[in-house]
Amino acid sequence: MQTAVFAILGLICIVVGLLLVLILHELTYIGLGLAAFGILLISYTFIVDFRTIRRTITSRRGKFGTSTTIMLSAFIGIIVFVNAISVGGVNHRFYFNELAQFTLTSQTKDFLAKLDMPVTAICFFTPDDTSGVNNYSLILLYEYKYYSDKLTIRIVDPDAHPEEARKYGITSSDYYQYIIFETVEGIYPVSPLEVQYNAEHAFTNALLQVTGTLQKKIYFLTGHGEDSPSDALTLVDQTLKDNLLQVDTLDIAFTHAIPDDCATLIVVAPKDPMADEERQIIATYLENNGSVLFMTDPNLPDDIDQLVSPWGVDIGKGTIVDPGSYAAPDQTTPLITRLQNYWLYTTIYFPGATAIIPQETKPDGTDVTSIAWTTSKSWLETDSAQLASEPVYNEGMDTKGSLAVGVLITPSIEYDDEGNVTKFNTGPSIAIFGDSDFVNNDNFYVNDNSTLFIKAVNILTSSSDVMTIEHNVLQKRRLILSSEEATFLNISSIALLPLLVLIIGGIIWWQRR
């Protein structure tokens, strides 16, 4: 009887000791000691009452109980061992996905391991998404979270919570499926197209931006009478910095090159002609997939016209007059309403603008998109003397009709018949506005002028790589079957498994019979 008590007590010590090891990590050594003490008690029981235990084990009933106990102990031991390993942080995962879409590169893992700032990824997802972007984004975001506990993921339905959506600039369905990365430093958006193209690059880039680890740099061209960030564009300068962008000026007459860290070059209405060498430097930069935002004004030197003409647009000669929509009292200040701009902004105006005229044929591999345009009543006034009085349209001299004031040129994306992305073309990213005054300190924060400008800058800078990461494209995959294969699949899925069960059952019945 005494030995049985020792055996039961030893078993209890082992169980309690293992539970302490698994649940209370700070009591690991105590748990191990308690388990060792339990093993000693059971060993003592075997030594003291060995004959009785041997007789019990070698009996028919004892053999059955012993084998059951061994199997159960082995099963429990395996579970305890596996859990002990996982609790100790020793684990490994294997991926067999062909594109490795849900794995992270070593660069991203290294960055996440050093991440010391809380980051929130706010996913503005609607429940009715059919593109697969939502699921793919969340799976990859949780992979990021696996490597850093500093990342928090929130899912917000913009239709159910429009006030929170407006807080982050999600004002229309065009912005649904966006992910906003936020820290105390600022916010950075990731579009669904970026997710489809290369989600890891977009997510890691966003983390680099919002943590201040690596900021993209904007250069303003100087040396030709342009407005500068330290003078008429101080509000632009501050807003760019608020959007996690570094700002600097660049005089290529001295540098003879555009720096490698240039995310976007901004050229603000140069009033003096550029030297041939300077113009060639910018042209070469564009040919090498550069990113430039051009702003011009009526009757300036034709340098910008020469730079953008190879990419599918021309700069108009003259000043836009729009009696159909203008900021009173000046008809030369086109007022762009919600239905006259690509992103449906409420009101934008351009004080003294010229037209950006798309060419009949665009270069291969590029998209030319008008992002702001005038009414059909407008015309391009070529006689500057008439602007001082009441401007009048002169047929044969002036160009009449809806005129583009802003144009975006980007590399095109090719799709197959199913809507899947098949190719991402390369090329420059260019935004062109026929006015520069709409972003000076007097007009920048009026209506949606600043919003349009920042939107264009964000599009241009998004093409700038901050980390070399292999592109893992989100693919839509379909199982293509012939009619015979589809018939076989349907029949086999309904009848094959029941038939196998019947066959196996028949074989077993026949053998037993």
Secondary structure, 3 states (H helix, E strand, C coil): CHHHHHHHHHHHHHHHHHHHHHHCHHHHHHHHHHHHHHHHHHHHHHHHCHHHHHHHHHCHHHHHHHHHHHHHHHHHHHHHHHHHHHHCCCCCCCCCCCCCCCCCCHHHHHHHHHCCCCEEEEEECCCCCCCCHHHHHHHHHHHHHHHCCCEEEEEECCCCCHHHHHHCCCCCHHHCCEEEEEECCEEEEECHHHHHHHHHHHHHHHHHHHCCCCCEEEEEECCCCCCCCCCCCHHHHHHHHHCCEEEEEECHHHHCCCCCCEEEEEEECCCCCCCHHHHHHHHHHHHCCCEEEEECCCCCCCHHHHHHHHHCEEECCCEEECCCCECCCCCCCEEEEHHHECCCCCEEECCCCCCEEECCCCCCCEEEEEEEECCCCCEEECCHHHHHCCCCCCECCEEECCCEEEEEEEECEEECCCCCEEEECCCCEEEEECCCHHHCCCCCCCCCHHHHHHHHHHHHHCCCCCCCCCCCCCCCCCCCCCHHHHHHHHHHHHHHHHHHHHHHHHHHHHHHC
